[in-house]
Amino acid sequence: MHDASAAIAVFDLLMGNDVAPRKEFIVEGAAGLDRDRIDA
C-alpha cells in the first residue's frame, strides 16, 4: 500500500458512524459512474 494513511481515511469515511460525509462522497462519485459497467 503506497499511502496507508489515505487508505485508512477512506475506510473510516465509508465504514464510520458519521453518515453525512459518506453520503457526500457517494453523491460526488456518482457523476463519474459508468452505468454500462453495472450488472442489472
C-alpha positions in Angstrom: 0.0 0.0 0.0 1.6 3.2 -1.1 -0.3 5.6 1.1 -1.7 3.8 4.1 -2.9 6.9 5.8 -5.1 7.8 2.8 -6.5 4.2 2.7 -7.3 4.4 6.4 -9.1 7.8 5.9 -11.2 6.4 3.1 -12.0 3.3 5.1 -13.1 5.4 8.0 -15.2 7.6 5.7 -17.0 4.6 4.2 -17.4 2.5 7.3 -17.6 5.1 10.1 -20.7 6.2 12.0 -20.9 9.7 10.5 -23.4 9.4 7.7 -23.2 12.9 6.1 -19.6 12.7 4.8 -20.2 9.2 3.5 -23.3 10.4 1.6 -21.4 13.4 0.2 -18.6 11.1 -1.0 -21.1 8.8 -2.7 -23.1 11.6 -4.4 -19.9 13.3 -5.7 -18.6 10.0 -7.1 -22.0 9.2 -8.8 -21.3 11.7 -11.5 -18.3 9.7 -12.8 -20.1 6.4 -12.7 -20.1 4.3 -15.9 -23.6 2.9 -15.8 -22.7 0.3 -18.6 -20.4 -1.4 -16.1 -23.2 -2.1 -13.6 -24.8 -5.6 -13.6 -28.5 -5.3 -13.9 
